[in-house]
Amino acid sequence: NVIQASNMLPHLADLTIKEGGNPLTGLALGIPTGLAMATGHATQQPGKFHKALGAIPGYDVFTARAMKYAEDNSVIARSIYDESPIESSFSATGQGAKYLGKTITSPETILRSVVYMTYVNALKGSKKFKNDVDIFRLAEEKTNISMGDYREGERAMVFNKMGNLGNALNTLQTYPMNFYNQWIWAGKETMRGNPVPAMVMLGAQTYMAGAMGIPGFAEADKLLEFIKDHLAQSAPTVWNKVKNFSLK
C-alpha cells in the first residue's frame, strides 16, 4: 500500500508542470488533513467529525468541502478487498476472510485519504481552476490513477467473465498491473517531451525497494534463477560456474 501511495509523486510532479500549484504545500498539508479525513470516515459519521474540526483555527471551508466531496463520491472507500470480495458466505471461513479484509481496507483508506488531500492542497494554489469542484474532480481522478481503480467496470474484462475465480485473480493481480500501467503512462509522457514523471517514479521506486523497484529487474532475476535451476539438471558443469551469480 505504501509503495502504491508513492505513485502519487510522479503524478504530483506532472500536475505541477501542467496545472501549477505547490507540491510542497500539498505534501505538508496532505498528511494531517488526510489523516483527519480517514478518521472521519472511520467514525461512520464524517459530517459530525468534520464539523468538529471546523472549530480548530486554520481549518478552512475549502478543506471541509474537499472532504465532503470525497465522502459523497466514495473517493476513499474503494479498496482492493471491497471491490473484489472473495468470501461469499456467513461461514467461519467467510467471516475470517471478512475480518482479514479489514487489514487491507484500513491502511488503504488512510493512504487514499492522504493521497487525495495531497493532490487537493497542491492544486489549491493553481490559478487554472474556475471553482473548487474542478480541483476535487481532478484530485479524485489522479487518486484513482495512482492508487488503482478497483471498481468492477474499470478492471480487465477477462476477470469479469470468470466469476468468483475472476474476483480472486483480479485481487491478486491489481498491484502488478497498476505498477506497469504507471510506467506505460510515464513512458508516454517521456515520448511527449516530459521526462520528469519517469525520473521521479524511478527515484521513488528505487528508494522504496532498491534494485527490485527498477522496472524489469524482478522479472530478469526470476528468469536467471529459472535458467540456473534448469542448468543444475541439464548442465551441471555450467551450473557450477554460475550458481553463485545473482542480480541482487
N, C-alpha and C positions, 0 to 999 in steps of 0.2 A: 504493500500500500504506500509506503513512504517513497519507494522508487517510482511508483505511478505518479505521486504528487510532484516529483522532481521534473516531470514532463512539463510542468507549468512554466519553468524558467525560460526555455526557448520560445514558447508562445508569448510570454511576457516581453521578451526582447523584441519579438516581431511586432507586437502591438505598439510598443514604444516608437518603433521606426515608422509605422504606418498611421497610427492614430494619435500619437503624442501621449501626454500624461507622464507620471513619475513612478517608475517601477520601485524605487527605494521607499517611497511613501506607501506604495501598495504592499510591499513585503513587511514594513514596520507595523502597519495597521491591520494587515490581513490576519496575522496570528491571533491577537487579542479579540478582534471583532468576530473572527471565525469561530473561536472557542466559545464566545458568548452565544453565537447563533446555534452552535451544536448543543449547548446546554439548554437553550430554549426549546430546541426540537426534542431533546430527551425528556423534558418535563411534560411533553404532550399538551402543553398549554403555552405555546410560544408567544401568543399575543400578550398574555399577562406578564410573562418574563421580560419581553422587550419593553413593555410599558414601565416595568420597574427599573429597567436600565435607563429609561428616559430621565430619571431623577438624578442621574450621575452627570456632573459637569463635563462638558465636552462631547456628550453623546448627542449627536445631531439628528435632525429629521431625515437627512439623506441616508444615514446608516439604518435607521428604523425602516425606511421604505425598501431598502435593499434586502433586508432580512425578510420582510413581509412578502416581497416578490418571490424570494427563494422558497418560502413555505407554500405559497399559493401555487407555484409551478413545480413543486416536488424536485427542486434542483438538487437537494442534498439527500433526498430519501431514495435514491437509486443505488442499489447495492448489487454486486455480482450474485449474491445469495438470494436477495429478494426477487430479482428479475429472472432467476433461473432456479426455482425451487426444486430440490431433488426429492425430499420426503413427501409422501402422499397419503399418510395415514396417521391415526392417533395412537399407533403402537408405541412401545417403549423405544424402538429404534427410530421411529419418526420423530418422537418428542426429543430424543437425544440429538438428532440432526438439527432440529429447530433450535435447541439450546446452543449447540456448537456454532450455528449460523450467526448467533449474536456476536461471537468473537470476530466475525468478518464484518458485520454491519456497523458495529460501534466505532471501530477505528476509521472505517471508510467514511462514515458520516462526519466525523471530526475533520478528516483531511479534506473532504469535499467542501466543507464549510470554509476552511482556511483558504483553499484554492479559489473558491468563488469570491470571497471577500477581498482577497489579494487583487484579483482582477478588477473588482469594483473600485477599490480605493486607488489603484493605479490609473484607471481610466477617468476618475473623477476630475483630475487636473487637465484633461484634454478639452480643447475648445471646439472639437469637431461634432459634438453631440448636441442636438436641439433640446432634448429632455432627458431626465434620469432613466426613464424606462428603456431607452435605447442602450444606455450603459449596462443596465441589468440584463438585457437580452443578449448582448454580446458576451458579457461575463458568463452567462449560462451556457452559451454555445461553446465558448472556449473551455469551460469546466468539463463539459461532456466530451470534447475532443481530446483534451489532455488526460483526463482520468478514465475515459472509456464510457461509452453509452451502451448500457446493458439492456435497454428496452427491446422487447421481442421484435418489433418492427425494424430495429437497427442492426440486428445480428445477421450473420451469414445465412442465406436461405437454406443451405443444406442442413443446418441444425434444426430449423423449423419443421422439416419434413421427417424427423427421426423420433418424434415423441419424447418420452422420458429419457431415452438414451441421448437424444439431441440436447436436452437440458443439461445432462451431466457433462457431455463433451464440450458444450459451449462454455460451461462454468470453468472447466479446466483449461480451455484454450484462449479465453478472453485476454489474459495478460500478455502472453507472447504475441497474439495477433495485434494488440494495441501497440506493443513495442515496435513492430515492423511498420504499422500504419504511421507512427510518429516519424520514422526515418524516411518513409516514402514522401511525406509532406515536407520534411526538411530538405530532402533531395530536390524536390520540385522548386522550392524557394531558392536553393542554390543555383539551379539552372536559370532562374529568372534574374540572377544577379544579386541575390540576397543571401550570402553565406552565414550570416550571424546566427540564425536559429540552429543550423547544423553544428556550428562551433560551440555554442552554448550547450547544446544537447550532449555532444561528445564529452565536453568537460564535466558536465554534471553526472553523466552515467559512469564515466571513468572514476570520478571521485567517489561515487556511491559504491561501485562494485569492482574497482580495479580493472585489470585487463579483461575480466569477464564481462564488463559493461560495454566493451567495444563491439559493435555490430559484427557478427560473423565469427567472433572469437570462440564462443561456446560451441558452435557447430563444427568449427575446424578442430577443436580439442576432442570432441566426440568422434569425429572421423578418424583422427590419428589413433585414438585408443582402439577403435574398431579394427583398423589396419594392423595394429600391434597384436591384438588378440588373434587375428587370422594368421599372422606370421608365426605366432607361437606354435600353431598346429601344422602349418604347411612348410615353413622355412625356419626352423629353429636357429640356424646359423645367423641368418639375417636378423631375426628377432633379438638374439643375444647382443647385437651391435646397437640396436635402437631401443631396447627395453627401458633404459633409464632416461631416455629423452622425453621431455614434457614441455608443451607450450606454456604451461603455467609457470 
